[in-house]
Amino acid sequence: MPEQTTSCILIADDDKDIVAAIATQLEKEGYRTIRAYNGLDALEKLSENEVHLILMDVMMPKLDGLSAVMKIRETQNIPILVLSAKTEDTDKILGLSVGADDYMTKPYNPLELSARVRAALRRYLHLGSKQNAPMANFIKTGGLELDTDAKQVYLDGEPIKLTATELKIVELMMRNAGKVFSAEEIYSKIWNEDAYAVENTVMVHIRHIREKIEINPKEPRYLKVVWGIGYKMEKLP
């Protein structure tokens, strides 16, 4: 892909072995990398170089990763993917709330890390024209976008092929991000019929949607099950 040969990624982590491993992986894929070992070092390297994406550890000396993210967000909209050993949901939410675009916990899956890097770069480098379109025509949660006029769903800038029914379900969920819908509610709103023993029908459609919009369908970021109640679309920045 074009972005792989032109993009520069700043990797900030106080563990030099982790930095080296990530840098080696990304360089093999054609990216240029810059290495930093604390938050202040990361800010300095960022000021001296043209960087297209940052991988930022949370726990670092001199200046922690979240503080560095907040500082960067004062002036730049560059994609930032936070890496941390912390797995609590509150830590993930804090990382996203201070301006990170994505969050991965250690130990990370190298293939998933690469996929998320590519996705973030696609959005950052190739969506300028679409981002200038009237926002009233777009519903957005994280990297998932729905063009309500064209009836087209995009994931990190890439068009997703959905069936008519899948599109209706995604639109319903995105228009009501954060709201939990039972299978019966989804069925009655999408099929316009009374819902009776419809759990399997809805579940199959949800599974197919997840396979198309999630990097890892087994650990969905967007379309989630609320056990014993139903389904919801996460409301993400």
Steps between C-alpha positions, in 0.01 A plus 500: 500500500625855431493609861742222597784643293450862601374499858717566801401345834627622836529218756521615863561246777753485783558131426765509226439136408133570430590807294752299301254215438224734380740703288638186334149375426382829350820560303458159335159624383657805342441768764763739628534506879632735766573376851439679831536370854296744711227759454734798478717319248189426294394867495851604397517244219154604383606865478806409293340259251197460277309222672180340372409276796612449859510180706507622861562299816320622812747438782820689415750709702536880483158539333240224486329405175156643579651836593697494176179425306327797662794724410501380138124553470543869580643558152476182288239252383749226413373144565613361836474134599560442871677183614472403864528205735189629675187307406232671708221661299545823698859526376388445140229763534749744654741446211228567243360796692832687502528472123629156401341354186540137599617284790677164514608303805829315539592239403369609162431285196745616228250437219231699679745782571591517131132500403422785736799700379388460138143595589602813688732611219229448237268728693766762560654507151209428267180641651562872455241548228235298679567672830421830331156375395194622691508318832120489517521222239731288714452305820828408666619288789875443519622392156154388391305746282165490326422724204125530547446642148698237312404224747865397519694391805873568528748343742814709538433651160444172319148427364331198656264283298184433701172342399190719511393344831847529651510866397165565669623339820825699498312825434257429785785426740719792389216750525452378857861435601524398864140378517435131563248332269347160568486252211123550494537879468749467216279252317180702529674822385689343208255237376186698597342185636403381843796331664461141614794264561728724290823479702676268254401710197636820654807326639602372157473849348699650790771237450524577128522874569777445755698294250495800268558793738721359776876443480451216749133385500561297817597820683274757333566868539177627349207259508481332839281250681348610829449156651143418589369824348599549137743695283644848483727711281777656706513879499866579431684829441 
